[in-house]
Amino acid sequence: MNTNQDLQSEFNELLAFNEKIDRERNMYRDQSRMYRQRNASAKSLVDSHFRFNKDNPEMTLKAIQRALIGTGD
């Protein structure tokens, strides 16, 4: 039979575990947002660059690199 103290201890462990999981989830959510914004920025830059420079793949590659590197952390 569990005593009140045992139940309280188990409850506190579960709360700590839930807080840890919540922090991890929030961290992954924030990373996801950052990468989503980075991808959107890269896509926008490449799309606009392709409209004007369809015949220059080297410049397109430079635009992609700039979008990925320039919008970082």
C-alpha positions, 0 to 999 in steps of 0.5 A: 500500500502506498503512503501519502508520501510515496504518492507525493514523491511519484507525483513530483517525479511525473511533474518533473518529467512532464516539464522536461518533455515540455522544454524539449518540445518547445525547443524542437518547435522553435527550431522548426520555426527557425528552419521553416523561416530559413527555407521560406527565405531561401525559396523566395530568394531563389524564386525571384532570382530565377525570374531574372537569371534563368541562364546563369546557374552559377549565380543561382547557386550563389543566391541559394548559398546566400539565402541559406548562410545569410539568414542563419542563427 
